[in-house]
Amino acid sequence: MSVRRLAEPSIQPPSFAFSPENVEWVERTIQKYPEGRQQSAVIPLLMKAQDQEGWVSKSAIEHVAERLGMAYIRVLEVATFYTQFQLKPMGSRAHVQVCGTTPCALRGAEALMDVCRRKIHHEQFHTNPAGTLSWEEVECLGACVNAPMIMVFKDTYEDLTPERLGEIIDAFERGEGASVPVGPQNGRFVSTPISGQKVLLDEEAIIAAARASSGPAPEEPPANIDQTMVPPSTAGRPETATPDTNAALKSPSPVKVDIAEERAVSAEPPPHDEKAADMAEPHVEGEGKERARHQEPKGDPAFKAPELHKGEPQGPNEKREPGSVRFPEGAPMPEGKGAADGSSQRGEPKPDGVSGKSGAE
């Protein structure tokens, strides 16, 4: 899979418009949606634009956004999310989408991609030299039982082998794609077992059982009951004030937000306090102070490491007398101070005849 972006500006058409016959189809499609919900037609309109031009250009996205009264970014989000929309020119005769999700991957989807690399192009989203074929890897195409599978435009071809996919690609390359049967390619009927149907074989018995389980036919309602059709409920479509339905989000927006009105409904920012900016929340500050109050004094010797009582820390293999002080190699001894046991500044014993101990010893 890859990040989906619009095609390079150099290949973008300057404008887009639906053909006259497609304009009628677009108007009928928009009228299928309730008032205020016409933006739900964005996917059908983008698909119709792709059917007309072969791919979805930036101009087509802008045209659909303007026709539906949507912000351009909203339509762009839809076009870049669904892999059914092609954002750059694809193969004119076939664009092969290979399912690479787990069921198809376990059944040989990678081998199908190798066929596409060999027969079309070694990279996705690139056409062959003639510009008639292209391919890409997509997520689940919804026929996991018949894995592995591909989709070419709106038709699926399932139960594929690398050899059979090669034959299908060759047929589309010759312009004979319509002659390739869609669906399973190994002779099975839809998703039934390859060996044939095993259940629900007696149609008459199935119909009789269904009638018996349905019970007696419902009685006719009395004539005095009003049979007037109840209008549909609007509970599922409440009026909202969410930002998504704000008319000011249209691009360009015909509605300008009043600054005074915006400030009236906006909350005032809290005043800046430099002292408070360096402090945590009050409960956090309180917990820190409470812990500090219960800590022992820093000078309590009970909380000092043993080496801090006896002098400079020593290595694990070095020995020294209690109270002796070691100085780093080459470091001068502080003036007026010497080792308590008469040792030299490097911790070495003095030669015979020289001692710092008293004569009584």
N, C-alpha and C positions, 0 to 999 in steps of 0.2 A: 504494500500500500504506500501511498505518497500523499504529500500535502497538495490540496487542490487549489489552484490559483487560476486567475483569468489568463487568457493567451496574451502574448506580447502585443504591445500597441501597434507594431508594424503590420500585423495581420488582422487587426480589428477593423470591421467595416465602419464607415462614417455614420451610418444610420440604419434603422430597422423599421419595418412596417409589415403588418400582416397583409397577406393577399386578400382580395375582395371576398373570395369564398371563405377564407379563414376568419375574416372580420365577422361574418354572420355567425359562424360557429362560436367565436369568442363571446359575442353578445348573448347567444342562447345559453352558453355555459355559465356566465355570470348571473343570469336571471334564475338559475337553479338554487341559488343561495339566498337565505332570508335577508331582509333589509338590515344593513349594518354589518353583515357577515360576508360581503362580496370578496373580501381579501382572501377567503378560503379557496378561491379559484386560482391561486398563484401557481400551484403545481401543474394543473391542467394547461394553463396558458404557457408556462415555460416548456412543457412537453410539446405543445403545438408549435411553438417557435422553433424548437429543435427539429421537429418533423419537416418544417418548411425549409430551414436553412442547412440542416445537417449537424448543427452544433449550436450552443448558446453563447452568443457574443455579449459584450458589455452593452452594446446598443439595445439588444433584445431585452436585457435585464432592466435597463432604464425605461424602455417602452412599456413593459409589463407593470413596472412600479407606477408609472404615470397613469396608466389605464385603470389600475385598481386603487389609486390614491394611497399608495404605500411609500414609506421611506425607502430610498434606494438600498440602504444597508440591509433592510429586512429581506428583500428579494435576493440580494447577493448571498445572504446567509443560507437561504434555501437552495440556491443553485450550487453552492460550494459544498453543501452537506451531502446531498444524494448523488451516488455514483451513476445514476441513470442519466444525469445531465452531463454532456460532454462540453468542456470549456475551451476546446480548441478543435480545429478541423480534424476529423477522423477519417478512416477509410471510407471511400464512397460506396463500396459494395458490401463491406462487412466490417464491423468493429466487434471483435471477439472479447467477451468478458469471461474470464476463467475464475470460477469460485475457488478460493484458497482457504476456506474455513475448515475446521477440524474434520468433519465427515468426509469431505472431498479430498483433503490432504491425506487422510489415511487410505483412501482408495486410488491414489495415483494422480492427484492434481498437479504435482510438480512435473510429472512426465508430460502432461498436456501443455504446461508452460514451455517446456523445452521444444515441443513441436512448434509453438507460436514463435519462439525465438529463432528457430531454424527457417521457418517458412515465411515469416512476416518481417520481424526486426528483432535484433538482440536486446532492445530496450522497449519498455512500455511507452505508450502514448506517441509512438513514432509510426509513420506509415511506411509501407514497402516502397520501393523505387517508383512504382507506377501510381502510388497514391490511392490504391483501391482497397487496401487492407490495413488494419491496425489492431492492437490488442492491449489488454490491461488485466491485472489481478484485482478482484473485488471480494467483498465479504459475502455472506450467505445469500444465495439466490433462491432458497426456499424449496429445493427438491432433494433434501438430504438422503431420503430413502433410495434415490436413484443416482447416488454419487458414483463417480465424479461427473460434473456437468459444466456446460458453458451457456452463455446467452449471447445471441446475435440480434442486436436491435431489441425487438420485443418477443422473440421466440427462444425457447430453451431446447437444448439438445443434451440428453441425459444418457447414463450408462455408457460412457464413452471409453474407448481405448485410444492410445496414441495413434494407431493406424487409422481408426475410424475418424478421428479429428483431422488427420491429414487429408483424408478424402473429402471431408466437409469443406475445409479451407480451399482445396483445389476447385471444388464446385462453385464456391462463391467467387473465386478468382476468374473463372470462365464466364461469370454472369449467370450461372444456373442455380443460384441459391434457393430459388422457389421450388426446385424439384427435390430438395432434401427434406425428408419427413421430419417433423418436429417431434419432441418428446423422446422416449426411450429409443435407443439405437440397437438394442439387442433382442427385439421382438416381444418384449413384455408389454402388457396392456396397462397403461398408467403406472400405478404403484403396486399392482398385484404381484404375487410370487411368480418368478420366472417359469416355474413348472405348471402354472395355471391356477385358476381359482380353486380354493379348498373349502370355503364356507359359503352359506347363502346360495346353495345350488338349486333348491326347489322353490321356484318363484311363487307357485300357487300356495304352498304351505306358508310362505312368508306373508302373503297378502291376507290369508285367512287368519293367521295369528295376529296381525296388526288390527284387523277388524274386531276380533274378539276382545282384544285388550283395550280398545277405544270405548267400549261400553255402548249403551243405547244412544240413539240419536237425540240431541237436545230438543226439548219441547219448545213449541212456538210461544213467544211471550204473549201475555194477555194484550187484548186490543186497547185497553185503557192506559197502557204504559207509554209515556212519551218516548219516541224513538229518535228525537232530534239529535243530530251529531254534536258531540261535545267538542268545542274548539280545543286545539292542542295547547298544552301548558307552556308558559314561557319561563317556568322556574329554572330550567337549565340554562337560560340565557339572560341572566340578570344584567341590568345596566351597571356598568362599573366606571370607575374614574382612574383606572390604571394608566400608567404612562404609555403603554402600548396602544391604547385607543385615543391618545391625545392627538388632535388634529395638527398641533404645532410640530409634530414629528415628521410631517410630510416634507419631501425635499423636491423643489423649494416649497416652504410652508406658506400657504395663503393666510394663515392665522399668525399674528404677531402677539407675543405675550406682553401684557402690560407690566412694566417694571414695578409700579406701585402695588399692583395686585400680587405680584410674585413676592415682594418684600412683606406684604401683609400676612401671607400664609407661611413665611419662612421663620424659623426660629433664630433668635439672636445668638451669635457665637459667644461662648463664655469669655469673660475678661482675661487678658493675659497676665499671669503672675509669674515673674521670673523665679521667685523663691519657691513657689509651689511646683514649678516645672521640673526642679531637681529632686522632688520628693515622690515617693510612691504613694499608693492609696493609703488613707488613714489607718485601715485595719492592718495593712502590711507594715507600716511604720510602727504601729503599736506592738505587733508581734516581735519585731526586732528589738525594741527597747525592753520588752519583757524578758527576752532571752538574755540580753546583756546584763540585766539586773540580777539574774540568778547565777551568772558565771562567777567563778572563783577569782580572787585578785591575781593579777599577772605576776606579782612577785612571790607568790606562794611556792616554796621549793618543792612541794609535793607534786607539782605539775611540770617540773623540769626534767628533761632527759638526764640519765646518769652521767653521760659524757660532759654535760654542761657544768656539773659539779666539780669534776676532777681536772678539767682543762680542755685543750683542743681535742676534737673527736679524732680517734685513731682508726686505722684500717683493721679489718678482722684478724689479720695475722700478726699484727704488731703487739708488743708487750711494753708496758711501762709501769713504773711504780706509782702508787696512788699519790696524787698531789704533784706529780711531775708535769712539766709543760714542754711540749714539742713545738719547734719552730720549723717552718719550711726550709728545705735545703737552700743554703746560700743567703737566707734572710738574716739581717743583723739583729743582734739581741738588743732590746730596749735598754737605754742607758739607765744605770742605777738599779737594774733589776737582774737577777740571775735565777737559776733553777734552785728550788728549795733544797734539793738533795745534792747540790754541788756539781751537777752535770753541766756539760758545755751547752752552748747555744744551739747545737744541733742534736742535743739529746744524747751525746756520747759521753761515757765516763771519763773523768780527768786522768791523766797519767799518774803513775805511782809517785808518792811524795808530795802531790798537790791535792789538797782537800779543802773543801769549804766547811768541814765540820769542826766543832770545837775541840780543844786539846783534851778535854776530859774524856772524849770518846776514843 
